[in-house]
Amino acid sequence: MRRGRGAALVAALVMAVLALTGCAATLHTDIEMDRTGRGTVTLTLTMDREALQWWGLSADDPGGVATRFLPIVSDGGWEPAEGGESVQQNVFAFSSDGDGGVTLATRKRFDNVKGLDDIIGRPRGLKDIAGAQAVAIYGGLPDLPSTAPLINDFNFRLGTGTGDNPGFYFFGRGGVGNIGQQTCAGNRVQGFGRSLRDALQLHYRLRVPGGPGSTNADETSGGASIWTKRYADCPDLQAESGGGSSSTLYNGLILGALASLLVLIFIVRRVRRGRDRKTQVPVRPADDKGSRG
């Protein structure tokens, strides 16, 4: 289920908003899963008044704001997240902050790990949303890809343990873009990207039974791992189940490897025995009748 490195989709969109302004934005990517593998992915995008103005949008036109970001959910199946002041385009929960800023929140349900992988790993176009600003955006932000998944290098496995803790393994790469490029340059980022380090925050949240267990998250709360990063950071996001029956997944991997090793040893021994039989020189029986010369 591993995906090639790309960009966190909405993070790239927000970054584009901030490219020529001093505004601020926050993206939350939230994954919730139960022990059967079912759950939701929720995306929450918050932009202040200056960000909207650069897009030519306004908090007074919720429909216009929602329409601009519809390409995010072009794969279908998305619905308004809980809360919000109104529903826009049957997809976004919309709220205004009273100071000209807005929040859009949408979610999509999945029934299994493959469904989650399809949501997170699907490449989504960025230039469709950039519109007339695409030239300025891509000119000012080197290495910004034209398509991207929600989380880079996404890899998730769910164990088969009984009870409330089936076991799980999660790996992803946060941030925007590829390691070694300007979008992952950290404190070395240049130009518009430098100003974005203070303007753009990226939040990732993962909540699965058995978590947070072992995790490199910045904080844990309510059984969830939470990572908070800034633009130009492209960190590993890692979490594994801990305690209880969560060991089922890893025990299974270990036992599987051990079984494979035993089979290999058995095959090698059989081959060696076969070779030994072929190389043995047959012993001629003694001639008990004597010579007739």
C-alpha positions in Angstrom: 0.0 0.0 0.0 3.0 2.3 -0.1 2.6 5.4 -2.3 5.2 7.4 -4.1 6.2 10.7 -2.5 4.0 13.6 -3.5 2.4 16.4 -1.5 -0.2 16.5 1.2 -3.1 17.8 -1.1 -4.9 20.4 1.0 -1.6 21.5 2.5 -0.4 22.4 -1.0 -3.6 24.2 -1.6 -3.2 26.3 1.6 0.4 26.9 0.7 -0.7 28.3 -2.6 -3.1 30.6 -0.8 -0.3 31.9 1.3 2.2 32.3 -1.5 1.9 36.1 -2.0 0.4 37.2 1.3 1.2 37.3 4.9 -2.0 35.4 5.9 -2.4 32.3 8.0 -4.0 28.9 7.5 -4.3 25.5 9.2 -5.0 22.1 7.8 -6.2 19.2 9.9 -6.1 15.6 8.4 -7.9 13.3 10.8 -8.2 9.5 10.5 -10.5 7.6 12.8 -10.8 3.8 12.6 -12.5 1.1 14.7 -11.2 -2.4 15.3 -13.0 -3.8 12.2 -11.2 -1.4 9.9 -14.1 1.0 9.4 -13.9 4.7 9.9 -13.7 8.2 8.5 -11.1 10.6 7.1 -11.9 14.3 8.0 -10.3 17.3 6.3 -10.6 20.7 8.0 -9.2 23.7 6.3 -9.1 27.1 8.1 -8.2 30.3 6.2 -8.2 33.9 7.5 -9.5 37.0 5.7 -6.3 37.8 3.9 -6.1 34.3 2.4 -9.6 34.5 1.1 -9.0 38.0 -0.4 -6.0 36.7 -2.4 -8.2 34.1 -3.9 -10.8 36.7 -4.7 -13.2 35.1 -2.2 -15.1 36.3 0.9 -16.6 34.9 4.0 -19.8 36.6 2.9 -20.0 34.2 -0.1 -19.9 30.7 1.4 -21.1 29.1 -1.8 -18.2 30.7 -3.8 -15.7 29.5 -1.2 -17.0 26.0 -1.3 -17.1 25.9 -5.1 -13.5 26.9 -5.4 -12.4 23.9 -3.4 -14.7 21.3 -4.9 -11.8 19.6 -6.8 -10.5 18.4 -3.5 -13.5 16.0 -3.3 -13.8 15.1 -7.0 -13.7 11.4 -6.2 -17.1 11.5 -4.6 -18.5 10.1 -1.4 -17.6 13.1 0.7 -20.1 14.7 3.1 -20.2 17.6 5.5 -18.4 17.0 8.8 -20.3 17.5 12.0 -20.9 21.1 13.1 -20.6 24.3 11.1 -23.1 27.1 10.4 -24.3 25.8 7.1 -23.8 23.1 4.5 -22.3 24.1 1.1 -22.4 22.1 -2.1 -23.7 19.1 -0.1 -20.0 18.4 0.8 -18.6 21.1 3.2 -19.6 22.2 6.6 -19.0 26.0 6.5 -18.3 28.3 9.4 -17.1 31.9 9.6 -15.0 33.3 12.5 -16.5 36.8 12.7 -13.3 38.4 11.5 -13.5 37.5 7.8 -12.0 34.0 8.1 -13.7 30.7 7.3 -13.5 27.0 8.0 -14.4 24.2 5.6 -14.8 20.7 6.9 -15.6 17.5 5.0 -15.3 13.8 5.7 -15.5 10.5 3.8 -16.2 7.1 5.2 -14.3 3.9 4.5 -15.2 0.2 5.2 -11.7 -1.4 5.3 -8.0 -0.6 5.1 -8.1 -0.6 1.3 -10.8 2.0 1.4 -8.7 4.1 3.6 -5.7 3.7 1.3 -7.8 4.7 -1.7 -8.7 8.0 0.0 -5.3 8.9 1.4 -3.3 7.8 -1.6 -5.4 9.0 -4.5 -3.5 11.6 -6.6 -5.5 14.8 -6.7 -5.0 17.8 -9.1 -3.8 21.1 -7.6 -3.8 23.3 -10.7 -7.6 22.9 -11.1 -8.0 24.8 -7.9 -5.1 27.2 -8.5 -6.9 28.6 -11.5 -5.7 32.0 -12.7 -3.2 32.1 -9.9 -1.4 29.0 -11.0 1.4 30.9 -12.8 2.2 33.0 -9.6 1.9 30.0 -7.4 4.1 27.6 -9.3 6.5 30.4 -10.2 7.0 31.4 -6.6 7.1 27.9 -5.1 9.7 25.6 -6.8 9.1 21.8 -6.7 5.3 22.2 -6.0 3.8 19.1 -7.8 0.7 19.4 -10.0 -0.9 16.3 -8.4 -0.6 14.9 -4.9 -2.0 12.4 -2.4 -3.2 13.5 1.1 -0.3 11.8 2.9 3.0 10.8 1.3 4.2 7.2 1.4 1.1 6.1 3.2 1.3 2.6 4.7 -1.2 1.1 7.2 -1.7 -2.4 8.4 -4.4 -3.7 10.7 -3.9 -6.8 12.9 -6.3 -9.6 13.6 -6.3 -9.7 17.4 -9.5 -10.3 19.3 -11.1 -7.8 21.7 -10.7 -4.1 21.4 -7.1 -4.1 20.4 -6.5 -5.8 17.0 -3.0 -4.3 16.5 -1.9 -1.9 13.8 1.1 -0.3 12.1 1.1 3.2 10.5 3.7 5.1 8.5 3.4 8.2 6.5 5.4 11.3 5.5 4.1 14.7 6.5 4.6 18.0 4.8 4.6 19.0 1.1 6.7 17.6 -1.6 9.7 15.3 -2.0 12.7 14.9 0.3 15.7 16.9 -1.1 13.5 19.5 -2.8 12.6 23.1 -1.8 9.2 22.0 -0.4 11.1 19.9 2.2 14.0 22.2 2.9 13.1 23.0 6.5 14.9 26.0 7.8 16.8 26.2 4.5 13.7 27.0 2.5 14.0 30.1 0.3 11.7 32.8 -1.1 8.0 32.6 -0.4 8.5 29.3 1.2 10.4 30.9 4.1 7.5 33.1 5.1 5.2 30.1 5.0 7.0 28.4 7.8 5.3 30.7 10.3 2.0 31.1 8.3 1.1 27.5 7.6 0.5 24.7 10.2 -0.2 21.1 9.4 -2.0 18.9 11.9 -2.2 15.1 11.5 -4.3 13.0 13.8 -4.6 9.1 13.9 -6.9 7.3 16.3 -7.1 3.5 16.1 -7.9 1.0 18.9 -4.7 0.0 20.6 -3.1 3.4 20.1 -1.3 5.5 20.5 1.1 2.7 21.7 4.5 3.4 20.3 4.5 6.7 18.4 6.7 9.6 17.4 3.8 12.0 17.6 4.2 15.4 19.1 1.4 14.7 21.6 -1.2 12.0 22.4 -4.7 12.6 23.6 -7.7 10.4 23.9 -5.9 7.4 22.4 -4.9 9.4 19.4 -1.4 10.3 18.0 -1.2 14.0 16.9 1.6 15.6 14.9 1.8 19.4 14.4 4.3 20.6 11.8 5.2 23.7 9.8 5.6 24.2 6.1 8.9 22.8 4.7 9.0 20.1 7.4 8.6 16.6 5.9 8.8 14.3 8.9 8.1 10.6 9.3 4.7 9.9 10.9 4.9 6.7 12.8 2.6 4.8 15.2 2.2 1.2 16.3 -0.3 -0.5 18.7 0.8 -1.3 22.2 -0.2 -3.8 24.9 -3.1 -6.3 25.0 -3.7 -8.3 21.9 -2.1 -5.7 19.7 0.9 -8.1 19.4 -1.1 -10.3 17.1 0.0 -8.5 14.0 3.7 -8.6 14.9 3.6 -12.1 16.3 1.9 -13.2 13.1 4.7 -11.6 11.1 7.4 -13.3 13.3 5.7 -16.7 13.1 5.3 -16.3 9.4 9.0 -15.6 9.0 9.9 -18.5 11.3 7.7 -20.9 9.4 9.2 -19.8 6.1 12.7 -20.4 7.5 11.8 -23.9 8.7 10.4 -24.7 5.3 13.5 -23.4 3.6 15.7 -25.5 5.9 13.6 -28.6 5.2 13.9 -28.0 1.4 17.7 -27.5 1.6 18.1 -30.7 3.7 16.0 -32.7 1.2 18.1 -31.4 -1.7 21.3 -32.2 0.0 20.2 -35.7 0.8 19.2 -36.2 -2.8 22.7 -35.1 -3.9 24.3 -37.4 -1.4 22.5 -40.4 -2.8 23.5 -39.5 -6.4 27.2 -39.2 -5.5 27.5 -42.5 -3.7 29.5 -45.1 -5.7 27.6 -48.5 -5.7 29.6 -51.4 -4.2 29.8 -54.4 -6.6 28.8 -57.7 -5.0 31.6 -60.2 -4.3 32.1 -63.0 -6.9 31.7 -66.2 -4.9 32.0 -68.5 -8.0 35.7 -67.8 -8.5 37.6 -67.2 -11.7 37.4 -69.4 -14.8 40.5 -68.3 -16.6 
